[in-house]
Amino acid sequence: MPDPARTRMDALRLVRPELLDLLGYEPIEPVDVLAEELGLPADQIVKLDGNENPYGPSPRVKDALADFDLYHIYPDPEQRRVRQALAGYLGLDSEHIVVGNGSDELLELIACLFLSAGDVAVNCVPTFGMYAFVCEIRGARVVEVPRREDFSLDVAAVQEAARGGAKVVFIASPNNPSGNIISAAELEALLSTGVLVVVDEAYVEFSDRSFVGLVPQQDNLIVLRTFSKWAGLAGLRAGYGAFPKGIAALMRKVKMPYNMNVAAQVAILASLEDREMLQQRVQAIVRERERLSEELAAVPFLRGFPSEANFILYRSQGIDASELWRRLRQQGIFVRHFDTPGVRDCIRITVGKPEHTDRLLAALKEIGGSLAP
């Protein structure tokens, strides 16, 4: 009999060597895991670390999922009804639309379609970690272009990097974790380089500027969207994107045939039927974002950045950001801290319900009192 330990070691030698030391994407933990770690009831956890919608999905989603009776049948591999409904929502032809198991899957498919080992992608950091992750898994080289101090794009530097042999540029608007958007002029400048520009609009419903309508006129523009944030479907992984028709057709060819499950498809259709109510919730989050911004402006050890998303980034002053994260965590309040260049001294706070803001304010007041001389 072969030695199992030796067999495992031999198998690892077959792995692509660059993946052995790959730093994985650091996800957030669910409420039940966090509650167990702290020994607190789940209803005492204030989860402001994942940019999730605190109001959850539309009640129509819950009813539609309960009434659906074809869970034993494979879903439509072409997602025809979903794509047609999304076409109406976006004002585009359904042939432009590809859906995915979250927009993360679409990012992976874009990397699959365009990037081979050694190809170059441009990433504007700090930003969403998944862009670099999907490129590195493909063996592509990621050129990082730092954002300015206020997290705006250094457009000239991005253009220079793009024209230096890159195939893809990734841009989030609003950007995660900073919450700022790009202008039409900035996008036009990037498109003029001729490289593929992927604009991730995961948080666009909390903003007032989308570029999705430009896709039919631009051969090198992709715009990604999701139902995770505005529609409260993060747990169902319901993402989609608008692509030039030729690229969309290829994306549908290389994706897994049943990549979006029936529950996600049912939930998307029900959400789009209840857009008015969901938009009211979006507006409630935007109002709470403004309240949070105003309240935290008075906290002397935090400096906030303007946001058009459902979160706000704060630079910690006078207390280490990781220590602030730890002390909030001890009180059952979870915010996001990034151990990455440009935001190591920052925390990102998801906008919750008013009672979540109240808990956060009380905790920060207590922390502030302990910092007083």
SVG drawing of the C-alpha trace seen along z (x, -y; Angstrom):
<svg xmlns="http://www.w3.org/2000/svg" viewBox="-46 -67 53 69">
<polyline fill="none" stroke="black" stroke-width="0.4" points="0.0,0.0 1.4,-3.5 2.1,-5.8 -0.8,-8.3 1.5,-11.1 3.9,-10.5 1.0,-10.5 -0.3,-13.8 3.2,-15.3 3.6,-14.0 0.2,-15.5 1.2,-18.9 4.2,-18.8 1.8,-18.8 0.2,-22.1 1.1,-25.2 4.0,-26.5 2.8,-30.2 -0.4,-29.1 1.3,-27.5 2.1,-30.8 -0.9,-32.8 -2.5,-35.0 -6.1,-34.2 -9.0,-36.7 -9.9,-37.4 -13.7,-37.0 -15.9,-38.1 -17.5,-35.8 -21.3,-35.2 -23.2,-36.3 -23.5,-32.9 -19.7,-32.4 -19.0,-35.8 -21.6,-35.3 -20.0,-32.0 -16.5,-33.5 -17.6,-36.2 -20.0,-34.1 -22.8,-36.6 -26.4,-36.0 -26.6,-36.5 -29.1,-39.3 -26.5,-41.2 -24.1,-41.3 -23.9,-44.6 -22.5,-43.5 -21.1,-46.5 -18.2,-44.8 -19.7,-43.3 -21.6,-46.0 -24.7,-43.9 -28.2,-45.3 -29.6,-45.3 -33.2,-45.2 -32.8,-41.9 -34.6,-41.0 -38.1,-42.0 -40.9,-40.1 -41.9,-39.1 -38.6,-37.2 -39.4,-35.1 -42.9,-34.3 -41.6,-33.5 -39.0,-31.1 -41.6,-29.4 -44.0,-29.0 -41.4,-27.7 -41.8,-24.0 -39.1,-23.1 -36.0,-22.9 -35.5,-19.4 -35.1,-20.6 -31.9,-22.1 -32.2,-25.8 -32.3,-27.4 -28.6,-27.5 -29.3,-30.6 -31.2,-32.4 -33.6,-33.7 -36.3,-35.1 -33.7,-36.7 -31.8,-38.3 -35.0,-39.6 -36.1,-41.2 -32.6,-42.7 -32.7,-44.1 -35.9,-46.0 -34.3,-47.2 -31.2,-48.5 -32.7,-49.6 -30.5,-47.3 -30.9,-44.3 -30.7,-41.0 -27.9,-39.9 -25.6,-42.3 -26.3,-40.6 -24.5,-37.8 -25.5,-36.6 -23.3,-34.9 -23.0,-33.3 -22.4,-36.7 -20.4,-39.3 -17.3,-37.6 -17.9,-34.7 -18.1,-37.2 -14.8,-38.7 -13.3,-35.2 -14.8,-34.5 -13.4,-37.8 -10.0,-36.7 -10.5,-33.3 -11.5,-34.9 -8.8,-37.6 -5.8,-36.7 -3.2,-34.1 -0.1,-33.5 2.1,-36.6 -0.6,-38.9 -0.9,-42.2 -3.9,-43.7 -4.1,-47.2 -5.5,-47.6 -6.1,-50.9 -5.4,-50.4 -6.7,-50.4 -9.7,-48.7 -11.7,-45.5 -9.3,-42.6 -11.0,-40.2 -9.7,-42.0 -6.1,-41.1 -7.1,-37.7 -8.8,-36.5 -5.9,-37.7 -3.2,-36.1 -5.0,-32.7 -4.8,-32.9 -1.1,-33.6 -1.4,-37.2 0.7,-40.0 -1.1,-42.8 0.3,-46.3 -0.9,-48.4 -1.5,-52.1 -1.9,-53.8 -4.8,-56.2 -4.2,-59.7 -4.5,-60.7 -8.2,-61.3 -8.6,-57.9 -9.3,-59.6 -7.8,-58.0 -4.4,-59.1 -5.8,-58.9 -2.5,-59.7 -0.7,-56.9 -3.5,-54.5 -3.3,-55.4 0.5,-55.0 0.1,-51.5 -2.7,-50.5 -0.6,-51.5 2.4,-49.6 1.0,-46.3 -2.0,-45.7 -5.1,-43.9 -7.6,-44.8 -8.1,-47.7 -10.4,-47.2 -12.2,-50.2 -14.8,-50.2 -17.3,-53.0 -18.2,-53.6 -14.9,-52.3 -14.6,-49.8 -13.4,-50.7 -13.3,-54.5 -16.9,-55.0 -15.9,-57.6 -17.0,-57.4 -15.3,-58.2 -16.4,-60.8 -17.5,-60.4 -14.3,-62.2 -12.1,-59.8 -13.9,-56.8 -13.5,-58.3 -9.8,-58.7 -9.4,-55.1 -11.5,-53.8 -9.3,-55.8 -6.3,-53.5 -8.0,-50.7 -7.7,-48.2 -10.7,-46.4 -12.1,-48.6 -14.2,-46.7 -16.3,-49.1 -17.7,-47.4 -20.9,-49.1 -21.7,-46.9 -22.9,-49.9 -24.3,-52.1 -27.9,-52.0 -26.6,-54.1 -25.1,-56.6 -26.4,-58.7 -24.0,-57.8 -24.0,-54.7 -22.1,-53.9 -24.2,-50.9 -26.0,-52.8 -22.6,-53.3 -21.9,-49.6 -23.7,-49.2 -21.6,-52.1 -18.2,-51.0 -16.5,-47.8 -14.1,-47.8 -16.4,-48.5 -17.9,-46.0 -20.1,-47.1 -20.8,-44.7 -23.7,-44.8 -25.1,-42.8 -28.3,-42.2 -26.2,-41.6 -26.3,-45.2 -29.3,-47.2 -31.7,-44.1 -30.4,-42.2 -29.5,-39.0 -25.9,-38.6 -26.5,-35.1 -28.0,-34.0 -25.0,-35.2 -26.9,-37.0 -24.7,-39.0 -24.8,-40.2 -23.0,-42.4 -23.5,-44.3 -21.0,-43.4 -20.5,-44.2 -22.5,-41.5 -19.6,-39.6 -17.9,-39.3 -21.3,-38.4 -21.7,-35.5 -18.2,-34.2 -18.8,-34.7 -22.0,-32.5 -19.9,-29.9 -17.2,-29.6 -19.3,-29.8 -20.6,-26.7 -24.0,-25.9 -26.0,-26.1 -23.9,-28.8 -26.9,-30.6 -29.2,-28.4 -33.0,-28.5 -33.3,-30.2 -31.2,-33.2 -33.1,-33.4 -36.5,-33.4 -35.2,-36.0 -34.0,-38.3 -37.3,-38.3 -39.2,-38.9 -36.9,-41.7 -37.3,-43.5 -41.1,-43.2 -40.7,-45.0 -38.3,-47.7 -40.3,-50.6 -40.1,-49.1 -36.5,-48.2 -35.6,-51.7 -37.3,-53.1 -35.0,-50.9 -32.0,-52.2 -33.1,-55.8 -33.4,-54.8 -29.8,-53.6 -28.6,-56.7 -30.3,-58.9 -28.7,-56.8 -25.3,-57.2 -25.7,-61.0 -26.6,-60.8 -23.7,-58.5 -21.4,-60.9 -22.7,-63.9 -22.5,-62.1 -19.0,-60.7 -17.7,-64.1 -17.7,-65.0 -15.5,-62.0 -12.0,-63.5 -10.1,-60.3 -11.9,-59.6 -11.6,-61.4 -14.2,-60.3 -14.2,-60.3 -17.2,-61.3 -19.1,-58.1 -21.7,-57.3 -22.0,-53.7 -23.6,-52.0 -20.4,-52.3 -18.0,-55.1 -14.3,-54.8 -12.6,-56.4 -9.0,-57.2 -8.1,-56.5 -6.2,-59.3 -4.8,-58.9 -5.6,-55.2 -4.3,-52.4 -7.0,-51.3 -6.5,-47.6 -6.9,-48.4 -10.1,-50.4 -11.4,-47.4 -10.5,-45.1 -12.2,-47.2 -15.4,-47.6 -15.3,-43.8 -15.2,-43.2 -18.6,-45.0 -20.1,-42.9 -19.7,-45.6 -17.9,-44.4 -16.4,-46.9 -13.8,-46.1 -10.1,-46.8 -7.7,-46.3 -4.1,-45.3 -3.1,-46.6 -1.2,-49.7 -3.1,-52.9 -5.8,-51.9 -3.9,-50.3 -4.9,-53.2 -8.5,-53.0 -11.7,-51.2 -14.7,-50.8 -18.2,-51.0 -21.2,-49.6 -24.4,-51.7 -26.9,-49.8 -30.2,-50.6 -30.6,-53.6 -30.3,-51.4 -27.0,-50.0 -25.7,-53.5 -26.7,-54.2 -24.8,-51.2 -21.7,-52.3 -21.9,-55.9 -22.2,-54.7 -19.2,-52.4 -17.1,-55.1 -18.0,-57.5 -16.8,-55.0 -13.5,-54.4 -13.0,-58.1 -13.4,-58.6 -10.6,-56.1 -8.3,-58.1 -8.8,-61.4 -5.6,-62.6"/>
</svg>
